[in-house]
């Protein structure tokens, strides 16, 4: 059981780091006026600082929400062999 926790810890921490970087961009006061390029650049800076290597800013999906504000999402998969 401890082996599984040890193997799953790094991807989980990386997920939290990615989530934090996206939240940081979304909490920027000028977020609602940012272009998709500016959003990706802002995330890219955070990703570089936080050493995010699983995804890049090009992996972000940016769409307009029902309120007209950008909605940022990302899909990625990490495979961890447990044996």
Secondary structure, DSSP 8 states (H G I E B T S, - for coil): -HHHHHHHHHHHHHHHHHHHHHHHHHTSTTGGG--HHHHHHHHHHHHHHTT--S--GGGEEEEE-TTSSEEEEE---------
